Amino acid sequence: MFRREDIGDEPFVIAEVGQNHQGDLDIAREYIRVFAFEGADAVKFQTRNNKYLFSQDAYEAPYTSENAFAETYGAHREKLELKPEWLQILKEDCVKHGVKFMSTPFDEPSLDLLQKIDVDILKIASFDLGNLPFIHRIASLGKPVVMSIGGGKYDQIRSSVEVLLSHHDEVAILHCVSEYPCEYNRLGLNHIETLIKEFPNCTIGSSDHFNGTLSGPVAYIKGARVFEKHVSLNRAWKGTDHSFALGAEAFRRFVRDIKRVRHMLPPKPADDLGNEHVFRKLGKSLVALIDIQVGDKITLENLSGRIFSAQYVPVRESNKVIGRVAKRNIAQGEPIIPSDLED
């Protein structure tokens, strides 16, 4: 799936739901239906076992954010988690709608849970970049892996990639800036070219927290082939990720424009140039500006252009005519015909 020789120029686009489903199964299922329809190749969720992931004091810490779903951080997190028994339902919905089921495990129990439901793609969050023991456990399952590298230094990235590639080569590395949201002038998309050179055995992509769509096509031009974008069914809902996520229509344009880029780049075939319909209909042909006598040289001063129902020598080819000599008298306003000129 993510081998560079296999993916080629075809973009792979991930709709990142994260916890924007608000902890509601019906909403989570609706994300799959909507964003599969809008062009996603995979729909991604996040999987946590909060009591394993957080220490007791972190779990019980007061949480007073305007986006809080409960009074303590642990209870807040629990309100936003998918119940383990829901994951199989979501996997089946992804199969039904023709997209890959993808999730980020944040801890070992969550990884075990995703293994049991046969998740299609595993994501390593930027938070776990350099977490070699956990990366080893993820890669050892043999599933395609996507890893974001937000906030990562190169020794951390290299060591993480080495562990992944020691298991298999279905690996995508996503350039990422860990700012939420990320302003356009902080995206740093030139880094994609560096990653391509540094990690030739991996597919390189982009995961951004920019609230627009232009980052996708620009990243593609830079060489990205895997794209992760946060999505929302309602950007007014409570939650930190909704504000920079794309709604359904914006995501559709994001996918459309990424897929159009490669078709915009090849030059037009030379044989087609000048044969466009507009030139056949309205293109000017060379005419005599004044009477031209036999033996006169064709010059800049004695030529002009007019539109005829049929085209003669196009004005853009005047360079092929100027300097040649008339073999017959050509009346003012008469089209220039190549056979009337000496070679």
HELIX and SHEET records of a PDB file:
HELIX    1   1 ARG A    4  ILE A    7  1                                   4    
HELIX    2   2 LEU A   25  PHE A   37  1                                  13    
HELIX    3   3 ASN A   50  LEU A   53  1                                   4    
HELIX    4   4 GLN A   56  TYR A   59  1                                   4    
HELIX    5   5 TYR A   73  LEU A   80  1                                   8    
HELIX    6   6 PRO A   84  TRP A   86  5                                   3    
HELIX    7   7 LEU A   87  HIS A   97  1                                  11    
HELIX    8   8 GLU A  108  LYS A  116  1                                   9    
HELIX    9   9 SER A  126  ASP A  128  5                                   3    
HELIX   10  10 LEU A  132  ALA A  139  1                                   8    
HELIX   11  11 TYR A  154  LEU A  165  1                                  12    
HELIX   12  12 TYR A  184  ARG A  186  5                                   3    
HELIX   13  13 HIS A  191  GLU A  198  1                                   8    
HELIX   14  14 SER A  215  LYS A  222  1                                   8    
HELIX   15  15 HIS A  242  PHE A  244  5                                   3    
HELIX   16  16 ALA A  248  MET A  264  1                                  17    
HELIX   17  17 ALA A  270  ASP A  272  5                                   3    
HELIX   18  18 HIS A  277  LEU A  282  1                                   6    
HELIX   19  19 LEU A  300  ASN A  302  5                                   3    
HELIX   20  20 VAL A  315  LYS A  320  5                                   6    
HELIX   21  21 PRO A  338  ASP A  340  5                                   3    
SHEET    1   A 9 PHE A  12  GLY A  18  0                                        
SHEET    2   A 9 ALA A  42  THR A  47  1                                        
SHEET    3   A 9 LYS A 100  PRO A 105  1                                        
SHEET    4   A 9 ILE A 121  ILE A 124  1                                        
SHEET    5   A 9 VAL A 145  SER A 148  1                                        
SHEET    6   A 9 VAL A 171  CYS A 176  1                                        
SHEET    7   A 9 THR A 203  ASP A 208  1                                        
SHEET    8   A 9 VAL A 226  HIS A 230  1                                        
SHEET    9   A 9 PHE A  12  GLY A  18  1                                        
SHEET    1   B 2 SER A 285  ALA A 288  0                                        
SHEET    2   B 2 LEU A 303  ARG A 306 -1                                        
END                                                                             
